[in-house]
Amino acid sequence: MAAYAALVSLTNIMDQIHDHPRLPISLDRIQSESLLEKVGFLLDFIETDSHGVVTEEAQVLERQIASAAYAAEDVIESHIAYQIRASSIFLLDLGKVREDMDSINKKITEFKDAPRYIKSLMEMDQIYEYPRFLLSLDKQQAESIIEKINLMVDDSDNDTEGGLSKRVEVLETQIASTAYVAENVIESHVVDQIHAHLTFFLDLMTVIEDMDSIKKKVMEFKEESRSKDLKPTYSMPTSTSRPITTAKNTMIGFDKQLIQLLDWLTGQPSNRRIIPVVGMGGIGKTTLAKHTYERSLITQHFDVCAWATISQTYNVKKILTQLLSWQSKSDNNEIDRETEDEIGRGLYQQLWGRRYLIVVDDIWSIEAWDNIQRFLPDNNNGSRIIITTRISNLCVHFDSPHLELTFLDEDQSWKLFCEAAFGQEGGVPELEDIGKEIAKKCKGLPLSIVVIGGLLRRSNRTREYWKGIAKDLISILNSGEDDDCLNILSLSYTHLPVHLKPCLLYMGFFVEDTETHVNEVIKLWVAEGFIKLNAIQSLEETARGYLNDLVDRNLILRLRLGSNGKIRSFKIHDLMRDLCLKLAQKEKFVYMLKDVPRDIDRARRIIFTEENLEEGYYSRVLPTLQSASLARTLFIIAVGPLMFKHRLLRVLNVLDQSMEEEIDLPKDIFDQVNLRFLSYGGYPGSMVNDDLPSSISLLWSLQTLSIQGGLFAPSQIWKLRQLRHLNIVSLDLSDPSPGGQQDDFVLRNLQTLVTVVDFALTDEVCKRIPNIRKLSMWFFDREKSSNDYCLYNLCYLLKLESFTCSTRYLDNLLHNIIFPNSLKKLSLENCGLHWDDLTMIGSLPYLEVLKLKRGSVKGHEWNPVEGEFLRLKFLLIYKCGIVYWNADSSHFPVLESLVLVGLVDLDEIPSDIGEITTLGVISLYGCSESATLSALNIAEEQECNDNDGLQVRFEFKNKSQVESFRENMEQLEGFVGNNIQVKMKFSRRSRNQQ
């Protein structure tokens, strides 16, 4: 909802102005209180009185509220941009005057004859001492100029000679000229500031009057609503803190189709077979393919499994890259440098001679298939390709039987509805009759059922509320519009809590059918300003709660979990994305830049993420962006450099497609003084290599700086008090200037600092970042010792939760280091610890994730001690020289995931590891044969004990290793292996090894 987002954003801006000690703008106290009172009233109306009331009058009011809030933002942020630029120019001009005075003072030492002209300049003391003056002088510059003036005046007072030589007359002229210039600079700035402040005051008064008028209309609307007894149909959810559901997507009603699909995949004939799965959007095609794809029967039957999503707008190179990199993400940088044909040939070589399963999801045209099928060989060994599509006519091109998914019947619909609405909690008998009616109204479409079920799951379970939902469904279905599914999905938006509405609309900004990272979205929401402050949680924690809520309502789909168990990435169904874009454009929440722009001058959020556009489109359309003077957000895919002249811009997200290895960072980006979020990158392998300008300190509200590349950051970056996340591939960070003890220069909001290179964690630095939560450091300077980097100060970072440390030359980097007890995630590489040193790590009371990468630990034997690692959930050991691991279930009592990579000398995995009741996954990649057999034995033992919750995953480098593994499995009598997953590494290095 645009009105809610605008009001919260306006409140956050005013809070930032109030809390910033050095911002060259102040709000009149009376005006500020009046504005906040009206914003608070309107926000309360949006949050509590307008739920579910969708009358035309209510919609008009909400549009007026949004417009008024936007106007207030425009007035305030325009004034901030003007003031910062004006102050910057003033300081530069004043600096030049100071340099001229310094030059003249050198000459005065020869001629003791300072004239009277400079005495009038002493009036700048009036500015410096006046308590409420609109102009503020930089303290150092002011003191420097006054010092030089005093020197000139003293010399003038002490002069006793009356005659002036020619050279003295010249000097007098220079002194007078410099004094006049200084007066002109200062007094012109004073006049400009008084005029600007008066204009700002009057403009803000107009905005306040408009808000007051809207407030009166809202009061009249509320009175009429009470007299007409208009009850809102929406009730706030009982809780927004309910834990996120982590179960797999439910598949109900397609058991026969699943059996048929499994039979076609594993049976005859031996030639390559294409299996189309056909059905309308939201019917469950992708869900069926995913359930089939992930079954252990399938992963063991095929040598290679890969998945690619096509969509309506597709890029052949990206499709081939998806297929080639599905098994091994590390090769993306290399792949991206190649041409479409080179990638295709690489894929062909990888698949040649192997039995493979390829899923091509959501294909819309036969042309898309023709472009990729030539790279999929027929090995005559039972390879299969599943194609999901909404276009039934495509099936005739494949000359093979197809599966057509139809609507669920009433019983199946009810069963799926119960899963979505009640989960494991079970149904509520008094709601069963209404629930069945609601499920029936969804007409057997699974997507509609799970979305409506998710809506009801997060709401009050009362008959009155559920009847309201049923009534709304009947109204939608009787409207006569063609797209029942989209209309049913819109009902879920109508009944969302108001704080989730802008968050859901924002999901339409991302490219369809792509994986989106949670942390990026959270930072964007915070930068946009529509996450409301509360006293208990940080903005990021509040935003993550919102996202979990959207997942729990089945509005977005969880894709991956991080090592800490939190949602790492998600995607949105293309039908839901279509709805988000449709509603966002209707509310003028976003402007999609596709065709020749119209009315772009009023757009506040502009999204341009299209690819494969005709030649000349960029040069024709992108220049029109300069007319979008009110733009706050730009999502841009660009080819080559762009010009940025948007003084009110908050969010800039740029993907440079120029395919250059080195990308230039446009310097005019840093003229956008209101920027809060800046992300700039290119394709994998492309790097920005540049220096950040000293003027970065003018970005008073910058929260997130994320650059794909290596940067040098000057000391001025330590002045960015609002900075929350600094995420750079390789950051050469200057030391802060002395003064960190002063509150002005402490970065209390900074949570993320990634990745700083050869940076010393001095006492001064620790004072500046007291609330840092995530810190990543690389050390490569062989000329320095570990003491030079002051890592012993880590213990003073009392909020630190995630620490990554990598070095190349310093073996004793972490020797005798005390980690803060707050640490939850630790990743080490080449640090040269000994296995006995892990006792200090194991004693950390909140540690949940431990990643021991190459060279992080030396030695051959690890003997964990009971009572340590009491909260550890994720353990990675990567290419360490361990041979003997003497552990049992008591050493890692709550471990959930164990990942072992490249442990070629490991004798075995302790069998008792399988007895850890919380353990869900054991993954082995490129480990010794004996370690692999021990994992296989653990899988057999747990299957015999009916432990269905443990999955054991193996990845091998070549086909012979896979065959050897399967022979070992066959020797285990009665072992079915339902908890086993086998993959062959899809590595480009192994092409010539087949």
N, C-alpha and C positions, 0 to 999 in steps of 0.2 A: 504494500500500500504506500503510494507516493506521499500522502499527507503525513503518515506516521514517521516515515524515514526522514522527511524534511524537518519536522519538528524536533526529533531527537538530534539530528545533525546540527540544527541551529543551537540547541542547548549545549551540545558538546563544544561548539565554536566559542560560545561565550565563556564557558568554563576555562578553556585554554587561554583566552585573552586575560581572564582574571588571574590565572595562576602563573603567567609568564612574566618574569621580572624585567626583561630587557626589550619587550616589544614596543616599537614607537607608536603606540596607539592606546588610548584609554577611553572607556565608555563613561558617559555621564551617569552618575550614580542613580539619579531619579529615572532617567531613561532606561537604564539597565534593569532596574527593579520592575518598572512598568512592563517592559517587554517580557521579562521572565515570568511575570504573573500571568500574562495573557497566553504565552506559550504553554505554561503549565496547565491552565484551564482547558485549552484546546487539546492538549495531549491527553488529559484525563477523559475528555469526551470521546476521543478516538479509541482509547484503551478500554473504556468501561461502558459507554452508552450506545456505541454505534454497531456493536457486534450483531451480525445477522440482519440488521435493518438495511435492506438494499433498495429502499425507495429512491425515486429520482431526486427528491429533495435532499436526501442524505448524501447522495453521490455529488450533487452540486456543491453542497457544503464542504465536502472533503476536497473537491477540486479547488475551491476558494481558499481553504486552509493551506493546501499545498502551495498555491500561488503566492499567498502572503508570506509563508515561511521562506520560499525561494527568494522573494523580493528582499527580505531582511538579510538573508545570506549574501545576496548580491551587493547590497549597500555596505555591509560590514567587511566582506572579503575584498571588495574593490578598494575600500579605504585602506585596508592593511597593505595590499599590493602597492598602492600609490605611496604610502608612507615609507615602506621599506625601500622602494626604489629612490624616492626623493632623499631619504636619509643617506643612502649609499652614495648618491651623486654628491650630496653636500659634504660628506666626509672626504671624498676624493678631492673636491675643490679646496676644502680646508687644508688637506694635506699638502697640496701644491703651494698654498699661501705660506704654510709653515716652512716649506723648503726654501721659498724666496726670502722669508725673514731670516732664516739661518744663514743664507748667503750674505745678506746685508749686514748681519751682526758681525761677520768676519771682517767686513770692511770698516765697521764702526770702531773696532779695536785700534784702527789707524787714525780715525778722525772722530774726536769726541764732540760730535755736533748733531745730536738727534733733535729734529724740529718738533714743533707743537702738533703736527698733523696726527701723530700716532697716539696722542693723549685721548682723543675722542674714541679710539678703539678700546680704551679701558672700559668702555660701557658694556663690553661683553660680560663683565662681572655681574651686571644686572640680570643677564640671562641665566648665568650659572647659579646665582643665588636665589632667583625668584622661584618660590615653591610650587606654583601651579602653572608655570609657563609651558606652552605647547611644544617648545623646541627643547630637545635635550642634546647636549654636546658630549662627544666622546671624551671621557675623563682625561686620558693621556694626551689627546690632541689639545684640549683646552688648557691643560697645565703647561704644555710645551709652548703654546702661543703666548700665554700670559707671561711666562718666564722671559721670552724674547722681547715682549713689549716693555717689561720692567727694565730690562737691560738698556733698551733704547732710551727710555724716559730718564733713567738714572744718569746716563751719559749726557743727555740734554741738560739736565739740571746742574750738572757739575761743570758745564762748559763756561769758560770765562773769556774766551777770545771772541772779539766782535767781527773780525774780518774773515771772509770766506774765500778760499781759493776756488779756482775753476773746478777742481776735482771734488771739492766739498759740495759745490752746487749740484754737481751730477749726482752725488750720493744722496743729497737732500731730495732730489727729484725721485730717485728710486725708492727712498723710504716712504715718501708721500704716496707714490703710486701703489706700493705694496699695502700700505695701510688702507687706502681707498678700496683696493680689491678685496681685502679681508672684510671691510665693512659691507661692501656690496654682496659678497657671498653670504654673510651671516644675516643681514637684514632682509635680503631677498627671500632667503629661506624662511625667516620668521613670517614675512607677509604671506608667502605661499601656504605655510602651515596654518595660519589663522584662517585664511580663506577656505582651505580644504576642510578644516575642522568645522567651520560654520556650515559648509555644504553638507558634510556628513551628519551634523546635528539635525539639520532640517530634513534631510532625506530619511533619517531614522525616525523622526517624528511622524512623517507621512506614513511610514510602515506601521508604526504603533497605532496610529489612528485607524488604518485599514483593519488591523487585527482587532481593535476594539469594536469596530462595526461587525466583523464576523462573529466575535464573541456574543454580541447581542442577538444575532441571528441564531446562533447555536442555542442560546437560552430560550428563545422563542420556540425552536424546534423541539427542545426537550419538554417544554411545557405542553405543546401540542401532542407529543407522543404520549405523555402521561394521561392527557384528557381522552385520547383515542384508545388508550390501553394497548399501545403497540409494544409487545414484548419481543425482545430480541430472541432469535432462534438459537443463538450461539451461547454455550456455557464454557467458561474457561476450563481447561483440562485439570484433572485432579492433581497432577504433578508434572513438572517438566524435568525432574531429576531422575526419572525411572531409568535403570540401567539399559543400555542399548542391547537389542536382541542380536545374538551372534549365530543363530542357527542358519542353516542353508536355506535358500529360497525354496518354498514349498511347491511341490508339483503334484497336483491332484487332478484326476479325471483322464489321464493319458497313459494309463498302465498298458493297454493293448498296443498303443503306438510305440511305447518304449520297448516292449518285447519285440515287436516287429523290427524296429530300428536296430536293436542289438543283433537280431538274427541276420539282417542284411549286412551288417558291418563285419560279422565274424564268419559268415557262411560262404557258400559258393556264389558266383563264379570267381576264378582267380584273377581275371583281368580287372583293371582299374574300373571302379563303379562310382557313378555319381548318384547321390540320393537327395532329391529335393524334398524339403519340408515346407509346405505351403499353408498359408492362413493369413487372416487379416491382422493388422497391427494390434498388439495387446493380447493375442490369442494364446501365446505361450511357446512360440517357435524357438526362441533363444533359450528359454528355460529348459525345454525338452532336449535341445542339443547340448546344453551345458551339463545336465544330469547324466547324459549318455557319455559325454567326453570325459567326465571325471571318474567314471566307474573303474575300479581296479581291473575288472575283466578287460576293459578296453585298453588301459595303459599298459597292461602286460601283453596284450595281443599284438599291438603295433610297436614298431621300432621308433617311430617318430610321430608325435602329435603336435599340431600347430593350429592356430586360430587367427583369423583376420576378419575385421568388421568393415563392410563396404560403405553403406548408406547411399543416399541419392547423389550427393556430391562426393565424388571419389577421386583419389589420386593413385594411379597405378603403382608408382614408385613406393608410396607409403604402404600400400597393400602388400607388395612383395617384401618390403622391409619388416612389416609385422610378422609375416610367415617365417622369414629367415632369422629373426631375432627373438622369436617366441620362447625358445629354450634358453638363450644366453643373451642377456641384455648388455653385456659388456662389449659387444661388437658393434654397437650402434654408431659410434663415431666413425669407424672404418667404413661401414655400409653407406653412411650418408654421403660420403664423398664420391660414390660410384654412380654411374648412369643407370637408367632403368634396365637396359639390357644386361649390363654387368651384374646387377643384383639378381635379375632373373636367371642368368646362367649359373650364378652361385647357388641359387635355390635348387635349380635342376640337378646340379652335381651333388648337393647334399641329399636329395631325395633318391637319386639313382641307386637302384639295387636294394632299397629299403622298403619295408612294408610301412606305409604311412597313412595317417588319418589327418585330413585337412578339413576344417570347418570354415566355410565362407558365409559369414552371417550378414543378413539384411541386404541382399543383392537386388537391384532395381532394374537392371537392364542387361540384355545379352551381350552388349558391347563390353561391359565391365568383365564379364566372364571370358570373353574372347581374348581380352588383353592379358589375362593371367594363366589361362588353361594351358598355353603352349609351354609353360615352365613347369608343368606337373607331369612327370613321365609315367607311362604305363609299364610297370615292372613285371606285370603278370604274376604278382605274388599276393594278391588280395588287398591292394591299397584301396582306400575309400575316400570320397569327398562328400561331405554333407553341405548342402546349400539351403539356406533359409531365405524365403522370399514371400512378399505379399502378392506378387504378380503370377497368377496361376498359368498364364499363357507361356511363361518361360519354360515350363516343364517339357513342352514338346521338343525343345532344342536338345534335351539331354538323353532322349531315347532310353529311358529307364523308368521303372515304377517310382511313384512318389507317395509321400505321406501327406494327407490333407487334414489339418486340425480343424475341428468344428467346435461349436459352442458347448459349454458344459450343460448337463441336464440339471434339474432342480436339486437333486440329492448331492451331486458333485459341487454345485454352486454353494449349497449350504455348508458342506464340509470345508470348502476353501474359505468361506466367509468366517466360519468359527475359528479357523487357524489364524486368520488375519485380525479378527476383532478381539479374540480372547487369549490366543496363544496357549501357553501351557497352564494358564490359570483356570481354564474350563469355562463353560458357558454360565449364563445367569438365566434360570428357568423363566422368570417373569418377563424376560425380553425375547424369548424364543419366537413367539408368533410374529412380533414386529421385525426381528432379525431375518426371519424367513421371507417376509414380504420385501424387505430391502434387497436381500440377495436375489430374489426373483426379478426385481426391477432392473438389475444389472444385466439381464438378458444373457447370462452365461459367459460373459467376457471376463477372463481371469484378471486382466489389468484393472478393470473397473471395480471388480469385487475386492481385490486386495487394497486398492486405494481407499475405497469407502470403508472397508474394514479397519484400515489403519487410522482413518479419521475417528471412527467410533471407539477404537481402542484407547485413544488419548483423550477422550471426553468423559463427562459425567454419565454414568450408566443409569439413566432414568428413563422411564417410559415416555415422559413428555418430550425429552430431547430426541429420542430415537423416532418418535412419531413425526417430529418436525423434519428429520432427515428423509423419512419415507414420503412425506408430503412434497418436499422439494424435488425428490426424484420423479414423482408422478408429474409434477409441473414441467420438469425438463422434457420428459418423454412425450408429453402432450403438446409441446411447443411447435411441433411440425418441422423442426430443423433436421437436416440430414445426419449430421455427425453426433449421434447419441453418445459415443464414447468420449469425445472431447468435452461435451456438455456435462457428462457425469463427472469427469475429472475436474471441471471448473467448480463443481460443488465442493470438492475437497478444499479448493482455494478459498471459497467464500466463507467456509467455516473454520479456517485456520485462525489461531490467535494472531492478533494484529502484529505482534513483534516478529512473527515468522513470515509474514507475507512478502516484505521486501527481500528477505533472504531467499525465498523460493523463486521470486521473479528474477533474481540475479543469476540463478542456475541457467537461464536461457542464454547468458552471455558466452557460454563455453561451447566449443565446437561439438556437434552431436556425435555420439558413439565414441567419445574419447575418454581416456582415464584422466580424472581431475584430482589433484592433490589437495587434501583437506587443509593443510597448513597455509597454502596459497590463498584459498578461499577465505579462510578466517582473517588473514591479514588484509584482504581486500574489503571485507565487511567492516572491519574496524576503521580502515582508512576512509571508507565512504561515510562513516559517521552515524550509521543507523543501529549500532549496538549500544544499548543504554547502560550507563554506568550503574553499578551497585556497590554497596559497601563490603560485600563478602568476597566476590570473585574479581579477577582481572577481566579486562575486556575480552581477551583471548579465551579464557575459560568459559565466559558467558556465551561467546560465539560458538564454541565447540558443543556446548549444551544444546544450542539451537540446531546445529547440524545433526546431532544425534537424534533430536526430536523429528527432523524431517525424514531420517532413515527409518525410524520406528513407525512412522506413518506411511511407509512404503511409497513416499514421493520421490526419493532418490535411492539408488541401489548401491549398497556397499560392495566394493570390489576387493580391496586388500586391507589386511590388518597389519599394523606395524609390529615391531618386536616387543613393544610394551603393551600390546593387546588393544590399543586404540585404533579407530578407523584411520587408515592411511590414505586411501583413495576411494573414489566413487564414480559413478556415471549416472546419467539421467536418461530414462526412456525417451525415445525421440518424440512420441506423442505428448509426453509431459513437457518436453522442451518446447514443442510447438505451442502448447497452451501458455507456457511462461512468456514466450515472445509475443503472443497475441495479446495477453493481458498487459504486459509491460508497455507495449506500444500504445495500447488503448489509454493507459493511465499517463502516457508521456513520460514513463520512467526510463525509457531507453530509445535511442534512435539507431536503427540498423542502416548502415551505409552500404547500399547495394547498387541502386541505380543512380542516375544523376540526382544529387541531393536537392531537396526542397524543404523550406522552412528549417534549415539547419541552424539558423542564427539563434533560435530559441532552445536548441537541444542542450541537455545537461549531461547526458551519458551517450557517447557515440561508440558503436561497436562495428569494427570492420575486420572480420576474420575469414573472409572468403578467399579461396584459392582457385587456381586454374582460370583466371579471368582473361578476357581477350586482350590482345596487345594494345597498349595505349590507354588502358583503363586507369592505371595509377596516375599517369600524367594528366589525365582529363578530370579526374574526380578528386584526388587527394588535395590539390590546392584549395578546393572549396572549404576545406577544414578551417582555413584561416578566418573564415567569416563566422565560425562558431564561437562567438565571444563569451558566451556563458558556459561553455563546456567545463564540466568538472571531471569527467572520466573519458579516457580514450583507450580503447583496445584496438591495436593496429597491427596488421600484418603488412610489412612494407618491403620493398625492394630498393635498397640504397638509402641514403640519408634523407631525413625529413626536416622541415622547419617547424619549430614549435613556438607559437606566439599566443599562448592562451594564459592570460594573467590570473585566471581563477582556477586553473587546473589543479585537481587534487590527486587523481589516479592516472598514471601513464604506464601502460603495459605494452611493450613493443617487442615483436618478433621480427627480426631482420632476416629476410630470405635471400639476401644477395649472394649467399654461398661463399663469401670471402672467408679466408682463414682468420684474418684480423679485421675486426669491425671497429669503426670510429664511433666514438660516443659524441653525438651532437652537443656542442657547448651551450647552445641556447636553451637546452633543457633546464639548466641551472638558473635561468632567468625567471622560471615559473615559481615564484617565491612561496606560493600556497601549496606546493606539492606535498603530499603525505605518503604516497606510494609510488616508487619508481622501480620498474622491472624492465631490464633491457638485455636481450640475448638474441641468439640466432640458432641455427641448426646445431645438433651435436657436432663438436669438433671446431666450431667457430668460437672465437674468443675476442672479447673486448680487451684491448691493451692500451691503457691510457692513464692519465693523472686526473684526479678530481681537482677542480679549481678551488682556490681559497674562498671564492664567493659562495661555496656550498653552505657557509654559515648563515646566509640570508634565507635559507629554506627553513623558516622558523618552526614549521609544523611537520617536518619530515619524520615519518614513523618507520617506513620500510625502504631500504635500499638494497636491491637484489640485482647484481650484475654478473652475467656469465663471462668471466674473464679475470685478468690480473690487473689490479689497480694500485696506485699509490694514493693514500689519503693524507692530506695535510693536517696539521694540528687543529685547524679551524673546525674539523669534524667533531671535536670534543665540545663544541658550543651548541650542538643540536639537542636541546633538552627534551624534545618530544620523541627522539629516536628510540624505537622499540626493537627493530630487527635489522642487523647489518649482515647480509648474506652475500659474500663474494667468493668466487672460486679460489682466488689467491690474493690476499690483501696485505700490502706493505703499509702498515699503520704507523703514523708518526706518534711519538710520545706526547702526552698532554703537557701543555705549559704549566708551570707551577701555579697553584691556586685551586687545586682540587678540593681543598677543605671548604671553599666557599660554595654555598648552596647553588649559586648561579651556574656553576660548571660541573655539577654532579649529574650524571645521566641516570636518574632514578628509574626511568621507564625502560632502559635497555635490558632486553631479555635474551637476545640472540646475537652472538658475535662469531661469525663463521666466514672464512677460515683465515686467521692471521698467521703470517709467516715470520719466523725469527723475531718474535716480539717478546719483550721482557715484561713479566707480570709484577711490576714494581709496586711499592707501597702507594705511590701516587695513582697508578692505574686502578688498584683495588678500591681506593677511595672514590674513584669516578664511577665505578660499575657495581654498586653494592647489591643490586637485585638481579644480576645476570643469572640466567637459568640454563642457557646452552652456550658452550664455549668449545671451539675447535681450533687447535693450534698445530702448526707444522714447524719443524726445526731442521734447517738444512745447512746452516753456517758452521763449517768444520773448524773455523778459527775460534769459536766460542766454547765455553764449558757450560755444564748444566747450571752452575751457580749464576751465570750471567743472565739466565732467563727467569730467575727468581720464582721458580715453581713452588718453592716452599711457602709462598703466599696463598696457594690454592685454599688452604684451610680457612682463610678469612672471607671467602666467597660463600656466605652462609645460605644463599638461596640457590646455589648451583645444583642442577638436576642432571645435566648431560655434559660429559666431558670427553672430547676426542683428542688424542695425542699421538702424533706421528713424527718420527725422526728417521734420519738416514745414517748419521755418523755418531750419535751420542748414546752409547750403550747404557750409561748409568743415569739417564735423564731423570728418572723417577725414584732414584735411590733415596730411601728414608723420607719420602714425601708423605705427608698426612693429608688424605682426601677429606673434604667436608662431609659430615654425616648426612647432609641433605641429598647426596648423589643417588640418582636412580638408574642412570645409564652411563656405562664406561666403555670406551672403545680405544684399544691400544695397538700400535704398530711399530715394530723395530725398537721397542723400548728396552729390551734386554733384561727383563726381570727374570728371577728364578722362580720355580714352581712354589718354593717355600714362601716367597714374597706375597703370594696370593692370600695368605692369611690376613694381611692388613686390608685387602680388598674384600675378602669374605666377611669381615667383621662390620662392614658398612650396613647400618640397620635398615636402609630403604632400597638397597640395590636390587633392581629388577632385571636389568639387561647387562650382560657382559660379553664383549666381543674381543677375543684374543686373536689378532691378525698376525700376519707373517712377521716372525722375529720378535714378537712381543714378549715371549717367555723362552728362556733357555733351559736345557736339561731334558732328561729322558723319562723322569718318573714324577707323577703327581699323586700325592697322598693328602686328599682333603681332610679337614678336621671337622668332626661333628660339632654342630652349633653355629657353623658359619653358613653363608649364603641362604639365610632363612627365608628371604623373600624373592630369591632369584627365579625368574620365569623363563628367561631366554638365555641360552649359552651357545656362543659360536666359537669354535676353535679352528683356525684357518692356517694351514701350512706351518704348524709348529712341530718341532722334532720329538714330540712325545711318543714314548714306546709303551710304558706301563701306566695305566690309570686305575688306581686302587680306590674305588668308590662304591658306595651302596646308596640305597634310597634315602637314608637319613641325612646324607650330605647335601642333597638338593631337594628338600621336602615338598616344594611347591613348583618345581620345574614344569613348564608347559611345552617348551620347544628346545630340541637339541640339534644343532647343525654342525657337522664335521666335514671339513673340506681339505683335501690334499694331505691327509694324514697317512702317508705311505708307509710309515714305520709302526703305526699303532698296532699293538698285539691283539687287543680286543676291547669291545665296549663292555664294561661291567654288567653282568646279567641282571643284577639287582636294580639297575637303572629302569628297567621295564616295570618294576614294582611301584614306581612313583605314581600315585593315584591321579595326579593332575596332568601327567605327561600326555600330550596329544599327538606330537610329531617327533620322529627321529629322522633326520635327513643326512644322507651320506653322498658326497660327491668326490670321486677320484681318490678313495681311501684304499688301504691295503686289503688284500683278499681275505685275510684272517679277520679284520675288523668288519668286513662286509658279511662274512659268515656268522659272526657273533650277533650282528644286528638281525640277520635272518632267523637265528635261533630265538632271539627275543620276540620277534613277530610271531613265530610258531607257538611259543609258550603263552603269549598273551591271547592268541586266538583260542587256544585250548582252555584258557581261563575265562572265556567269553568276554574279554575286554575289547569291545567294539570301538572304544574311544581312542585307541592308539593307532596311528598310521605310520608305517615305516617306508621312507622314500629313498630310492636309489637312482643315481645318475652315473652312466658309464660313458667312456670316451669313444668306444667303437663297438661294432656288432659282435665281435668275438667275445668281448667281456659280457655282453648281454646273454649270449648263448651259454656261456659258462655258468652264469648266475642261474639261468633257468634249469640247467642240469642239476645244480645243487638243490634247487627247490623241489625237483622231482624226486630226489632221494629222501625227502621228508615225508614219510607215509602219513596219509590222511590230512596233510596240510593243504587247505584250499587257497590261502593267500589273499583273502578279501581285504586284508589290511595292508597290502603291499602295493606300491606304485613304482614302476620302472620307467626310466627315461634314458634316451641316448643323447648326449650333449650335442647340440646343434652348433658346432664350432666350425668356423671357416678354415681354421688351421688344419682340420682333419680331412679336408676334401681329398687330398692326394694320398691319404692313408687307407682309403677304402680298397 
